[in-house]
Amino acid sequence: MGDKLEIVQSSDRAGVQLLAVSGMLDWHHAQQLLNQLKPLMKSKSATIVVDLTQVAGMDSAGVAVLVEGARWGASPACRFVLRGVGREVHDQFELAKVEQLFEIESY
């Protein structure tokens, strides 16, 4: 993991887009995730699952990218789901007072 960000994108038979994120989701790397999300968020009906299980840390820039996804997911026929939200990531959501914006899936 270290100080870089890796994103592995896949989709299932139902068309759900999964982005497995690992590393640091901070101001150095948040744009990388946003760049992968933007084409997916052009759809008017889709489900995007962002797996944060392997995220080592996150700052406000990472939170901002996920908030943008959550806003897209609030549209009818769209879902933006976070999976594997660890304590540090959840603490960032609480600090920014945005935890209620997210659909968080547990395993």
N, C-alpha and C positions, 0 to 999 in steps of 0.2 A: 504494500500500500504506500507508505511513505508520504511524501508531499506532492504527489501527482494525483491526477484524477483519471480513472479508467471507466469507460461506459461500454457495456456490451448490450446490444439491442437484438431482440428476437421477437417473434410473434407466434401465437398459438393458432390452432385451427379455427377458432372463433374470431380471429382478427385482433385479439387483444395484443397491444404493443407493450412489451416489457423492456424496461431499461434497468439493468443491474449496474449500480454505481458503486465504485470503490475508491478509497483514498480521501483526499481533502476537498470538500465542497466549499471553497472559500473564494475571495475576490480574485485570486489568481486564476481560478478554474471554473467559476460559475458560468461564464459565457459559453464554455464548452458544452455544458449540459443544456443551456438555453438553445444553442445552435442545433442540438439533436432533437429537442422538443418542438421547436417552431414548425418544421414540416408536418409533424404529427398533429399539431394543434390546428392546422388548416382544415382538418376534417370537421364536418358538422355533426357527425355521429361516430364516436370512437371511444374506446377505453384505453387509457394509458396507465400502466402500473410502474411506479418507480420504486425499485428495491434498494433501500438504504442500509441493508444489513451490514455491508462492509465499509460504510462511510466512517472514517477515522475522526473527522471533525468537520464543523460547519460554522460559518460566520453569517453576518447579515446579508451578504451578497448571495449566498446559497439559499437562505430563507426567501429572499426576494424572487429568485427563479422559481422556487416551489409555489410561492403565492401566485405567481403568474399562471402556473399550471392549474392551481386550484380555482382560479377565476374562470379559466377556460372550462374546467370541469363542472362549473355551476350552470352551464348552458344545458338546455334540454337535450337529451340523447347523448350527452358526453359524460364521461367519468374520468376523474383523475385520482388515482389511488396511490397512497404511500404504503409500502410494506417494509417490515423490518426496522421500524423506528426505534433506535436505541435511546438510552437515557440522555446522552449528550445532545443528540439532535432534538429530542423532545424538550429539553431545557432551553434550547435556542428558540423553539416555537413559543414556549411560555414567556420567555424574556421579551420577545417581540409582540406578545399578546395576539398571536395568530393561530394558536393550536385548534381553535374551533372551526377554522376554514377548511381543514383537511379531512378527507375520508382516509382513516388509517386502518389498514388491514393487519390482523395478527395471523400468525401461522396456525 
